[in-house]
Amino acid sequence: MASKNFGRINRRQFIKTTAAAGTGIAISPLFAPYVKAAETIKLGYVSPQTGPLAAFAEADAFILGQFREIVKNGLDLNGTNYAVEVIVKDSQSNPNRAAEVAKQLIVDDEIDLMLVASTPETTNPVSTQCEIEEVPCISTMAPWQPWFIGRQGNPADPASWAPFKHTFHYFWGLEDVIAVFTNMWKQLETTKTVGGLFPNDGDGNAWGDPNVGFPPVLAKQGFTLVDPGRYQNLTDDFSAQISAFRDGKVEIVTGVVLPPDFTTFWTQANQKGFKPKAASVGKAILFPVAVEALGKTGHNLSSEVWWSPSHPFKSSLNGMSAADLAAGFTASTGRQWTQPIGFIHSLFEAAVDVLKRAEDPHDAGALVKSIASIDLQTITGPIKFGQDNVPPFAKANVSKTPLVGGQWRLKDDGKYEIIIVDNQTYPSIPTGGKMEPIA
């Protein structure tokens, strides 16, 4: 692997210099010493702060404020005190925009380490830019298959898949969410016929993939899948899907859906009299505000739970428990806790740990080596790469996190609370009830 540094000139500086100077005078700056201020470490952070995925970034301001307070006096690394600057960019829920702001952070802002979160539409283009530019990157909040397989040159050919050199990811996988969903469904009496809502995007294509997605696992467990095919995000008519589900005698609905799309689907399903016994949907109903938008029809909808106040983990940054962090968010914002709080916090936990163990926090190779050897207990659980619970082709780049199943319950005050109803996949996370059919 070629080194990221050309003497004192790194790849980003070379690109920036040649772009500004033009080909006629591009050579001479290479002989001038390039000195980067040793006292400041720059972290880039990209998330979807606006657009249809904005709910994933609802806790960003709270976590960033908390982190900046923690590092306000800098970090002491190898005998030197470094100021820590976090440069934040909004992907606008758009993959092209995500790639664009990642390039800005790399070339213009000259970040040392990239952090990125929230669905393949953000994590993938940012990670890909970092891999191209040889910049270390840690990402989270996207199932590992769309992140790893979706970024391969030929996602359809497993023999061609290769590890990445600069980009690393921690989160759960499709095998985990399938286990969680089927465990919840098995608590109910159903026909075991499942309707799939899979959009034409990174998540939907992975979840609906006939080889690595839901179809083969459901078939193996005796479930019948009714898949009407891919639909375009932000559609306003789900009549075709509802008709297919009704004709197929579907009693369980699953999928990975944008919040506004599930609101449209569920409203139209209720209007047409289609009422399954269970609806376990990723992405769309992770957030209280999304369920509240459905009114009383949100009662007993179910979802995966990646993080909650009852998770038995603590922060490596400040020792806060999951319950403390969730309560702090509510006290600060007046809003109900939401799952991304824990993962955004742990992303910065990982960053600090990596910086502390790196031989040189400005050297990409040293940071990559530090990320690859991380072994950290965080508020979302352990992060460690190279473990056997990830397939051999991906385990150098992927660390899996705990996942359980939850169901939304309407409270007397009109608010919704998610109750963990199945923990077979991670028994140390306590349950608070049993799965109930949708009335």
Secondary structure, DSSP 8 states (H G I E B T S, - for coil): ---SEETTEEHHHHHHHHHHH-GGGSSGGGGS-----TTEEEEEEEE--SSTTGGGGTTHHHHHHHHHHHTTT-EEETTEEEEEEEEEEE-TT-HHHHHHHHHIIIIIS--SEEEEESSHHHHHHHHHHHHHHT--EEEESS-HHHHHGGGSS-TT-GGG----SSEEEES--HHHHHHHHHHHHTTS----EEEEE-BSSHHHHHHT-TTTSHHHHHHHTT-EEE----B-TT-S--HHHHHHHHHTT--EEEEE--HHHHHHHHHHHHHTT---SEEEEETTTSSHHHHHTTGGGGTT-EEEES--TTS--B-TTT--BHHHHHHHHHHHHSS---THHHHHHHHHHHHHHHHHH-S-TT-HHHHHHHHHT-EEEETTEEEESS-TTS-TTTTTTEE----EEEEEEE-TTS-EEEEEEE-TT-TTS---S------
